Amino acid sequence: MDPIGPRGLQQREGALGCPQEGLPSPSESSELVQECLQQFKVTEAQLRQIQASLLGSMEQALSGKASPAPAVRMLPTYVGSIPHGTEQGDFLVLELGASGASLRVLWVTLMGVEGHKTEPRSQEFVIPQEVMLGPGQQLFDFAARCLSEFLDALPVGKQGLQLGFSFSFPCHQTGLDKSTLISWTKGFKCSGVEGQDVVQLLRDAIQRQGTYSIDVVAVVNDTVGTMMGCDLGVGPCEVGLVVDTGTNACYMEEARHVAVLGEDRGRVCISVEWGSFSDDEALGPVWTIFDRTLDQESLNPGAQRFEKMIGGLYLGELVRLALADLAQRGVLFGGSTSPVLLSPGSILLEHVAEMENPSAGTARVHALLGLNPRTSDAELVQQVCAAVSTRAAQLCAAALAAILSRLQHIREQQKLQIAVATGGRVFEQHPRFLAILQETVMLLAPECDVSFIPSVDGGGQGVAMVTAVAARLAAHRRLLEETLAPFWLTREQLVALQRQMREAMAKGLQGKPSSLRMLPTYVRAIPDGSERGDFLALDLGGTNFRVLLVRLASGGVQITNQIYSIPEYVAQGSGEQGILLNWTKGFSASDCEGQDVVYLLREAIKRRQVRKTSGSIPVKLNVVAIVNDTVGTMMSCGYENPHCEVGLIVGTGTNACYMEELRNVASVPGDSGHMCINMEWGAFGDDGSLGMLSTYFDERVDQASINPGRQRFEKMISGMYLGEIVRHILLHLTSRGVLFRGQQIQCLQTRDIFKTKFLSQIESDSLALRQVRAILEDLGLPLTSDDALMVLEVCQAVSRRAAQLCGAGVAAVVEKIRENRGLEKLTVSVGVDGTLYKLHPHFSRLVEETVQELAPCCEVTFLQSKDGSGKGAALVTAVACRLAQMTRV
């Protein structure tokens, strides 16, 4: 088989030389014409094969698999955001390689969406042939001189200028301003540049010129510039397509799919570099003898094969080769040729567009080719031009359909609606190219609703926009980091907090004024496994009320329970429910604070029995023990693990308890044994000792709460408040223009709209950025991918601080136990309950890491309570009964 596939014509001897002696018959001529034109026809099956092959190569390159070598490069451009309309300022642009043998300098002023649009100033410089093919330093010095010459005509003075460098050649980019040239294309062949950082080469040349202070902020190829220069009035544009001297496309890919980046959030613009696509199986059947001849005579034989079938630099040459072949076969121009027809590079893109135009006629063909065509010759020339350009548009559409299919798949959208920015002289000069492209894309990607938008200023403004977006993101990043800085706690701050809590614990135990009450619970032991019997437990806390029947037997624990929701009118109505010190977690029932709640419960049971109808069998209930949820959690886990001597709750509220030496509890007589202490640590810092850690946003949340100035530690940790802290931060960032384009979002004004459960969902590692966006959009937040990433960072900062504060508190507790017992190493378990601790994807790990760092002499294991505090209340009762029985014996 011919190595170029079945489409290759067998060349006749002298096919590209002198005319044949005898002209073919009409039937032979017709056959030869069809044979030539048929080579450029591409079937739907062939287009779909190219689409599938390119898509597979894209995915292989993104995954980082190097063997076999992928057919496209998929280069990250480090452009992580598209414009959102607020970009403003003056920017300098240098374009190299976007329009053949010329260099262009632009001065672009961006005024934002609402601002007055100003046309960019520009100047084009022709690059001499000897510069295009000479030493690399010569090329970059030429560029620096062009910049100076351009700026000399502007009143810029000595101000610092930000420059976007459009360098439209295959590069390996490792940063927004770091890009290494892989290979020259488009007729350039400067020595000493391939393998070098082109940004640094330009910076060195600017420094050698020494005239202006210019900072090269970003290096961008013309494709990315095209995407970024799309008119913002049509909505976000996430695909760029250039068909100029060469061809390429770029699009916004999910960063987690780009192996080389090692990122799991956000998006990044990928330059497909599809000009180098070279899958023989897919391209072989559509590669003609003319493609092979063009490739062999090019500056880079064997490279950029796909580009040579599409790019404007090559379409005219393909037409010339086909016309010369037909003329030499005697089918065209009576077998005559001309210098134009036999000279490589003599037919340009604009000539193809002119000759394809039906209104051109014989006169225009004569003027361009230097021949005297008949009407039939002009029509055949028109057909050849149309065949070459139609194939180019169809191949381009197949490649674009691969990108669109990928976007539709990774975003899991049944119908992808997307805008594609187009740029390049083929679109500008060839009237039918876009129409054929659109028609073919609809055929190959029917699940995509595509709008094609011409790029502003051929990509030059887009390069300025990349620079402006980079400047905006940098400014927003500074504001975000300043805002979140107080939430990123240092080790020194955590050690200080641990020390303060130890001091407050000691004072509370001694009965001295302290923000930690250190309340004795009169629970003197943890379960030992010998407890037996049936016990009723009532669990009141949060928004639910549970009744549990707990049976302790030799085979384990059996629990029967019923859950009741507590209506708001009950939670905040009359209290007819130790002595309640104060309500938290949203409860404010009257006539309870300062009362003995056991007495209140016994009286309620009596009232219930009195109201029961006659004939009912009364149930005898003895209220043996009152237990809060923290102690219950410790006891519940203690039944399974004898080392469990600490209880921790991190849910709607937060609290901790632990087994203290009785001799240290001033309010309870006795020098031996243990006593479980309910720390009520939610109130830690109510004496002002947390002022160093409290932020403006904590103050706003505290002042808006039902108990201002109280439970300050709890308000920095627990699930009831974290969402509110996040909401106030988002409001602040919006007011500074960092989020939501600075537009005030009505739903953010609503208190408690941002539930703490959203933090757990947003921070989940399993969620892609689009799912994070979906969660936030359901709240009514019209956000971009940039906004979603920043909201994620806010959530992470708030929840991380909460976990670290909690961990510092636990570290204080376990260190206290270790020192009480005079141990060098303490082995202890912490029983934990609470939705925040259990459901947040990172909270528990962060707590454990903090404890490990602050209490290195303690080996701490965290046990999640399986049955909640209700089971623990029953176990407290069982232990109390066991101890009472032992006393009687």
PyMOL commands that set and color helices and strands:
alter all, ss='L'
color gray80, all
select helices_A, chain A and resi 26-39+44-63+129-132+136-152+198-209+222-228+232-234+255-257+274-276+280-286+289-296+307-309+312-328+333-335+339-342+349-356+361-369+375-410+425-429+433-444+456-487+491-509+568-571+597-611+629-638+662-664+681-683+696-704+714-716+719-735+740-742+746-749+756-762+769-778+785-820+835-839+843-854+868-888
alter helices_A, ss='H'
color red, helices_A
select strands_A, chain A and resi 75-76+88-96+102-111+121-126+161-167+171-175+178-181+214-220+237-243+247-254+267-271+416-423+448-454+519-520+533-541+544-553+556-565+644-650+654-661+674-678+826-833+858-864
alter strands_A, ss='S'
color yellow, strands_A
deselect
rebuild
show_as cartoon
